[in-house]
Amino acid sequence: MPDNETASRLRKQLKEHAAIAGKIYRNLLVLMHNRDVITMDDIYAKARDSVSEESDPNRGLGRRWDGTERDAVYRLVEKYAARHLTPADIDSVVLAASKMERAQSLEEIANLQGVSFALLKQKVEDYCSLPAQETGGPTHEDRMSVRVALIRKFISDQLEYIGVARHFIRITDFPPIMRRTRGPRGGMGRIGGKAAGMVLARKVLEEHFKKRKTDPAFEIATPETWYLRSDLFQDFVQQNDLMDYYDIKYKPVAEIRKAYPLIREVFKNGQFSPYIMKELRSLLDEAGTCPLIVRSSSLLEDNFGSAFSGKYQSIYVANQGRIEERLNNLVGAIAEVYASTLGPDPILYRHERNLLDYDEQMAVMIQKVVGFRHGDYYLPAWAGVGFSRNEWRWTPRIKREDGLVRIVLGLGTRAVDRVGDDYPRMVPLGMPDLRPESSAEEVFRYAQRFADAVNLKRNRFEKIPLTELLSDTNFPDLYRMVSILDHGMVQSPVTKRVSAPVHSMAVTFDGLLNGPFPALMREILGALEQAYGRPMDLEFAFDGEKLFILQCRPQGQRAESAVAEIPSDIPEDRKIFTANRYVQSGSVLNVEYIVYIDPIDYNRLTTYDEKATVGQIVGRLNHRLEARRFILIGPGRWGSNNIELGVKVQYADIHRTLALLEMARSKGGYTPEVSFGTHFFQDLVEAGIYYLPLYPDEKENEFNEAFLRGAPNILTALLPDAAGFSDTIHVIHVPASTHGLYLHILMNADEERALAYLGEQKK
Amino acid sequence: MDTDEYNPFSIAQRQLDEAAERLGLDEGTRELLRWPMREYTFTLPVRMDDGTTRIFRGYRVQYNGSRGPTKGGLRWHPDETIDTVRALAAWMTWKTAVVDIPLGGGKGGVTCNPKELSRNEQERLARAYIRASARMIGPHTDVPAPDVYTSPQVMAWMMDEYETIRQESRPGVITGKPIALGGSHGRVDATARGGMFVAREAAAKLGIDLAGGTCAIQGFGNAGQYAALLAGEVLGLKVVAASDSHGGVYNPEGFDRKKLVDHKLFTGRLDGFPEAKPISNEELLELDCTVLFPSALENSITAVNAPNVKAKIVCELANGPTTPDADTILHEKGVFVIPDFLANAGGVTVSYFEQVQNAYNHYWPVDEVHRKLDETMTRAFAAVHEMIEIEKVHPRLAAYMVAVQRVAEACRLRGWI
């Protein structure tokens, strides 16, 4: 080799990277071939010539890569490199070889069973510590293999998820997440479904907005997040000897429901190891005294097709006071999230999807709550949930694919959960200022009244009347959120200065919706749907400066139901009811049982216990009528927290019904809330349960009260001890009451009409 | 049940006939008063947000302008037809006449569903309506106002379009405008306040001392809520019961009226108000109270429950709450019914004040609006009461007789009949 600077650089690098010398020679050879310095064939020919004895046509060629010939090739590579390459070329080739080597090593480690998180993290950081370079190094395919191995090991093993995520999540995205991941020493686990959705959504949107030529109207961000791996959950269960409680998942729901309060207490009293306590303490040091939300992120959660929305707990921690107190509250919240793996609703949900035998493990995501301090409270200006497909369409002008947003002032819990006593603003994103209320009074009445926030002084999550929260009109972004009722008009403020008395304010978001926000949300939801290849939903919050993405998952949906033709020749005496509002398309045929809760009789029940019992009986009927085709008809907003507003049930109490029909009666005083977009509604959608509100007192609607009240009531036959409620709860066996007919419900969203009638059994 | 019996317009037409009969109007006059003077239908092309054009059908009926420019609301409703508009325009004629403001009766509408129109589309529709009707309306010809599903904002767009066409300031072309654009103070509670003034006058004539008396309010929309607030302020009455579509509340000691209204605004319903017993709408109508304010639905007081009504005065803030049979029963029982088109004429009266202020380009403080409203309503009641005394008829017929006589007189003076 000529003795020049390139040669000495090569010697030095080969000495330092002796383990990958072969890779370095190979890369140099490829580089020189590509630069037309010398072809590979020429190098090999020269090498063979230099080592072969006299040519003997009767002897076969020697092995190309025997040691002698290889050494000859290396010497030739050194010689040509010294003559034709620069020292920088040498460095670049060595870097590429190192990267390839580390990529292979990383992939091997990631694919190994029993490897620890610490080692994997070390390997990822090793790989990422090498500077980026434009040529050489691992190929796209190499990198893809590593990404897939890492995603599978650390984020999600769901194939559908990996199939999408590998196009967006790069190896360099892992170290920041891993640095914020906590778990048992020497262990290995994943960060769970919710975290997986979050990580991917962030990457999808980063890519999307990178391609865009202009900045989005709001700066998009994600909250500071820490992850507790799924193996910490296992560790916790083992350490506290909680395995015994695991069998409960195979018991009937009623038993689980009974036992769950105890399980939750036992979990909350569980201990974490000193190492984990130290880790959590350091996490709190990093987080400071910002309020935190401890979110479930189980391995099954947010997977495609089983969104588990709202099944597991998410708990706010005010995170105020002395470190010991903060740590104690954080640990309690984590344990409570762990306990929710054995809650009745998620167990039932898993049972229905044949997921009960899966070894569900609970990872946890701890996020800084997005918001700001306002008086004693901590909350975002506004927050909510967006859906890329809108199932809430009260006019054909609203397109399903334009998406929907449910938005509230304050924490988004009021938009995500079904709250009986309040109204989030529902925004069809294609026509954002369209709303079902017209008059100023209606707009005012169907506006949000309370906000959720973290009370920093009392160290807890609270629901606050807006009259209290907004009494100081310096609330950030207020002018975009409220409208003022003044002389019979509801108008959004003309300027940022809001000077009206708080009692005249209605939260309408008219100012916000009049700007770029709806189009941006539509774009975001569209980008997510395109990346995932399926409808998506997204939780978001705005802290006065940035729009934060909090959570992202596939949207629960039923297969597109066919529009039913409503027949015009059904005799009057065979009609049971008609409906004309919020009708979705589809058919529910051959209904055998009707469970009818009479709104007026329900209203006559005077005590909370009596009303609660009605909900419990519905739950028992839901069990008793298993495998039967039945529907539920009854007053008000089912599933609401407020028993005065409707039958108090949970999803588990109604999950076997074919349809839920909520009744508004002027006398009973019940109004079905538009429940679209809530977790409760999402449950119905995922389970394929139709939802339809009935307004029997409207002149144009028919309602055969005589049949529903007068047909033989078999409640006592099914549940003898429920006899005391047979005035309120009517269970009708349709064929027995109609000489063999069945109930059919036909729904046509295009015409906004539905008809339920008695007819022959259909095939 | 004969559905016609419960159709408010049919009732109104029968009452017109009865009044005409009592007044001895000739056949030609009766026929004139049975029909609108002018009716317009408009085809309104509106560019929708998605770029398509949709055609809407609009109407304007100028029922009778003998006493002055026709006046009446614009309704945006999916079921709107020329028939309903025509019927309501007739009502406006009697209403403006009974309170003796120099206006005729009119009404308009567009067949549309505002719940399916964006704000921009609503604005374009409002402007299209004015472009189509600008030649037929104006401060001195026909003056629209808000009605079902049309708001002060819609009035503002319409006024702007009209002024753009005319190229001059003409705020009086429309009433019910936002205050900032020439609307009048005192409009929001005008209907309820006018009702209070005539109830006060009725009590005075009947020798009833209202101070410390009680009232019940059926229906708690805009008029009902203001009735609750003003019953104490204007009449000194305790509000002991109120109801809405969800049910009612009762407290014999009387409610804190402000809190009751706030509760309704806040929760959207009355039930659940503290320190109150639940009461049904039916029970409320039969309460023993000084004044009953039906403020919600048509046909609430029927031949069935009228015998049980114990209020001394029924002040009809709603349109058509009492059926004709019930009217007779109440009259025979000695219950004094202040008929709807007198009791709720406060709204159109303040609309008239708005026109006057627009014409003068000078605006009154709210106290002056209240004072003038009081004068107008008091004078109107006096005329009706005089008719009751002279003709010995029940108040509704008396009110019709006053109104019809005034319109007939104007028609004759003009030489129309």
HADDOCK unambig.tbl for C-alpha pairs under 7 A between the chains (distance, minus, plus):
assign (segid A and resid 395 and name CA) (segid B and resid 116 and name CA) 6.51 0.50 0.50
assign (segid A and resid 431 and name CA) (segid B and resid 118 and name CA) 6.82 0.50 0.50
assign (segid A and resid 433 and name CA) (segid B and resid 118 and name CA) 5.67 0.50 0.50
assign (segid A and resid 433 and name CA) (segid B and resid 119 and name CA) 6.48 0.50 0.50
assign (segid A and resid 434 and name CA) (segid B and resid 115 and name CA) 6.58 0.50 0.50
assign (segid A and resid 434 and name CA) (segid B and resid 116 and name CA) 6.48 0.50 0.50
assign (segid A and resid 434 and name CA) (segid B and resid 117 and name CA) 6.44 0.50 0.50
assign (segid A and resid 434 and name CA) (segid B and resid 118 and name CA) 5.18 0.50 0.50
assign (segid A and resid 435 and name CA) (segid B and resid 115 and name CA) 6.05 0.50 0.50
assign (segid A and resid 436 and name CA) (segid B and resid 115 and name CA) 5.25 0.50 0.50
assign (segid A and resid 437 and name CA) (segid B and resid 115 and name CA) 6.70 0.50 0.50
assign (segid A and resid 438 and name CA) (segid B and resid 114 and name CA) 6.91 0.50 0.50
assign (segid A and resid 438 and name CA) (segid B and resid 115 and name CA) 6.19 0.50 0.50
assign (segid A and resid 438 and name CA) (segid B and resid 149 and name CA) 6.16 0.50 0.50
assign (segid A and resid 439 and name CA) (segid B and resid 149 and name CA) 5.93 0.50 0.50
assign (segid A and resid 445 and name CA) (segid B and resid 265 and name CA) 6.25 0.50 0.50
assign (segid A and resid 445 and name CA) (segid B and resid 266 and name CA) 6.92 0.50 0.50
assign (segid A and resid 445 and name CA) (segid B and resid 268 and name CA) 5.32 0.50 0.50
assign (segid A and resid 487 and name CA) (segid B and resid 188 and name CA) 5.72 0.50 0.50
assign (segid A and resid 488 and name CA) (segid B and resid 188 and name CA) 6.23 0.50 0.50
assign (segid A and resid 489 and name CA) (segid B and resid 151 and name CA) 6.87 0.50 0.50
assign (segid A and resid 489 and name CA) (segid B and resid 152 and name CA) 6.33 0.50 0.50
assign (segid A and resid 666 and name CA) (segid B and resid 245 and name CA) 5.49 0.50 0.50
assign (segid A and resid 666 and name CA) (segid B and resid 246 and name CA) 5.78 0.50 0.50
assign (segid A and resid 667 and name CA) (segid B and resid 246 and name CA) 6.25 0.50 0.50
assign (segid A and resid 667 and name CA) (segid B and resid 247 and name CA) 6.67 0.50 0.50
assign (segid A and resid 668 and name CA) (segid B and resid 246 and name CA) 6.83 0.50 0.50
assign (segid A and resid 669 and name CA) (segid B and resid 246 and name CA) 4.01 0.50 0.50
assign (segid A and resid 669 and name CA) (segid B and resid 247 and name CA) 6.45 0.50 0.50
